Amino acid sequence: MNRRDDAPLDARDAPEPGVSGREPGAGAALVVVSLLLFLEAAAMVALVIWLLADLFVLAPSSFATAIALLVLVVLGAAWVVAVAFGSLRRAPWSRAAAIVWQILQLSVAVGAFQGLFARPDVGWVLLVPAITVIGLLLWKPVRLAYARTEDEGAA
């Protein structure tokens, strides 16, 4: 899909103008992305532990709802952990999955700023890392670091 098959062979092999692959700050950006993803994964695992403890300590009004919420958070935590480890390997799928997670986190952050029980502190804690990771993942040197080369795609 992202291949330029209609371009001459020598044009496909030439690097894009202005992109050397070693842009200043690209390495630091990759570290920040992976670090933030691991912090988010740790927060999700902590949330699973908290919900599990609440399930046994407190009496929920609906056990079915409490268990369903716990299952959803466990699935989310597993996904974020997998994305964080994929980010360390610069797996191409992890970039898209990380962007999806950040958009979900962004929507929760927006909800935290609104309503009767608004928690702006929680909103900022969710909003800042989400915008940071999205911005870094869309930056061209970071995007290229996650890109699959043609040789790896054929193998």
Buried (B, 14 or more C-beta within 10 A) or exposed (E): EEEEEEEEEEEEEEEEEEEEEEBEEBEEBBEBBBBBBBEBBBBBBEBBEEBBEBBEEEEEEEEEEBEEBBEEBBEBBBBBBBBBBBBEEBBBEBBEBBBEBBEBBBEEBEBBBEEEEEBEEBBEBBBEBBBBBBEBBEBEBBEBBBBEEEEEEEE
